[in-house]
Amino acid sequence: MVVAAATTAALTIACEKPAPAPPQAPEVYVAGVVHKDVPEYLVLVGQTQGFQDVDIRARVEGFLETVNFREGSFVHKGDLLYQIDRKPLEAVLAAANAELGTAEARLEKTNNDVARYTPLVAKQAVSREELDNARAAQNAARSQVEAARAAVDEATLNLGYTRVTSPIDGLIGTTQVKAGNLVGRGDATLLATVSQIDPMIFRVGVTEADYLRVIKREPGRTGQAPRAAGIELTLADGTVHPRTGRLGPVERAVNASTGTLGVQIVFPNPENVLRPGQYGRAKILVDTKSGALLIPQRAVQEMQNLYSVAVVGAENKVVFRNVKVGPRVDDLWVIEEGLQPDDRVVAEGLQAIRDGATVRTKPMAPPNAPQPVATTGEKK
C-alpha cells in the first residue's frame, strides 16, 4: 500500500504543468526632446517672368522687307531686328522738304515787304493799311514755315521707324510676322517680344493669412523697401537655383478674386538657366523660433486633426498626450504645446502599446543611422 501511494503521488506531480510566466513588457525605442533654434520659412509657388518683357511693334505702315535676327537668340540694345520698306516714307519726306522750301521762300518775301513798307509809311508813301497787311502776311508765312518744318520732322521720324531695333539687351522670341507682310496698318502690329532675363523676376501670391502673420511682426515697415534676402528657388526638377534672390516690389492691394497679395522676387540669372514662364517654389525665411522643442515625426500620431505622442514617464509607464504641432524640420517636428523639455517619447513600437502600459525602453538611433525595428518582446 505504501509503495502504491508513493507511486500515485509521483504520477500526480509529474502530470501537473508549471504555471505560465507573465508576458514580457513590450520593447520600444524612445527619443528625447531636441532643443534648438528653428528657422521658420514661407514656401510660395510662383512663375518666372523677364525683368523686362518688351513688345516690339511696328510704328509705321509698310511692307516688311527683312527679318534680321535668329529667333530665340540673344540680342543687344540697338541691334537691327526688322527693316520696313523705306521708299514710300522717303517720298513723303521729300514732299515735306519741298513744302518747307516753298514756305521759307514765302516767308522771305513777306519779310522783304515789311522791311520795304516800314520807312515808306513814315514818309506817307504807302498807307498804314498796306504795312499792316504785309505784317499779317509775314506772320502767316512764319506759321506756315513752322508747320512745314514739323511735317519734315514727322516724316524724318517715321522714316527712322522703318528700322526696328531692340530697345534692350535680352532674349528675343519667335517672330510674329515674316518678310513680305504688311505691318502697321490700323494698329501697331506686334512683331516679337524681347525679355531681359538677368536678373529674372519670380512672381508669387501671398495669402492674406501669411501676409498678416508676417506684417504684424513689424507693422511700421509697410510701404518701406523690402529687405528680405537669401531666398532659395527650387525648380521643377527639384534642384535649387544656384543664386539666391531678394524681395522686390509688393503689390498695393490684395487681389479680390484670388485672395492673395502679389509679390516679386528678383533672382540673378547670369547662367541663363531661368526662362520666362517657368514654375518653381521660393523659400523665404520669415522668423526664427528660439529654443523650440522637436521630436521625430514618427513619434507623432494624427487622428482627425488631433495629434498625440506617447510619453514614457516614471517606472517606464506610457502616457498618451495631445500636443500642438508646428512646422516640420527635416525628419523632426516642432511641438508648440504638450511636451516638457525633459520628456521622452516613443519613436518606434507605438502599435504594441496602450495608455498606462509598462514598456522596456531602448534609445533610438541617431539621425541618418539605420533605424531599429521595435519588437513586442514575445518569442516565437
Secondary structure, 3 states (H helix, E strand, C coil): CHHHHHHHHHHHHHHCCCCCCCCCCCEEEEEECEEEEEEEEEEEEEEEEEEEEEEEECCCCEEEEEECCCCCCEECCCCEEEEECCHHHHHHHHHHHHHHHHHHHHHHHHHHHHHHHHHHHHCCCCCHHHHHHHHHHHHHHHHHHHHHHHHHHHHHHHHHCCEEECCCCEEECCCCCCCCCEECCCCCCEEEEEEEEEEEEEEEEEEHHHHHHHHCCCHHHCCCCCCCCCEEEECCCCCECCCCEEEEEEEEEEECCCCEEEEEEEECCCCCCCCCCCEEEEEEEEEEEEEEEEEEHHHCEEECCEEEEEEECHHHEEEEEEEEEEEEECCEEEEEECCCCCCEEEEECHHHCCCCCECEEEECCCCCCCCCCCCCCCCC
